[in-house]
């Protein structure tokens, strides 16, 4: 574990050390949840327009993906593992470049940002049809950029982001499977009632 931690720390210092005045505000906003509200609203609109009631069902499962990813990352693992964020690590004092968002909470393993964005990207990858091919690719690029911004902004090690992303991807995949089961079941119930 000490060896992995040392590699993670070295990798963090390299990536976090790539900061400059041009990218600082960009990376700050990439991490900011509110900046993505128009994108989320557009996705909701497109899903409802394309899939009607199935789109509503998809959105319910999106909510499950986010809740499971976020609570596993923030509610469970951060408190269980209690790994200090690099921004709170005394051994890295003076070496960490922080964005104007600040140092964040005390513990960082795993990144809930990474878990949430990769959970959403993975879920949408499996449930959206070919008409949304561009959106599917964009969601993974977006997830990568948001996750990278957490390292750039000094609040997560690469390992925090990697494991968070994997957790989100697993929940996204599992909830996509659950969605297809629910989607296959609900129309049959509706037909039985009519």
Protein Blocks (a to p, Z undefined) as FASTA:
>chain_A
ZZmmmmmmmmmmmmmmmgcfklmmmmmmmmpmklmmmmmmmmmmmmmmmnmmmmmmmmmm
mmmmmmmmmmmmmmmmmmmnopacfklmmklgokaccdfkbnojfblcdcfklmmmmmmm
mmmmmmpcfklmmmmmmmmmmmmmmmmmmmmnopacfklmmmmmmmmmmmmmmmmmmmmm
mmmmmmmmmmmmZZ
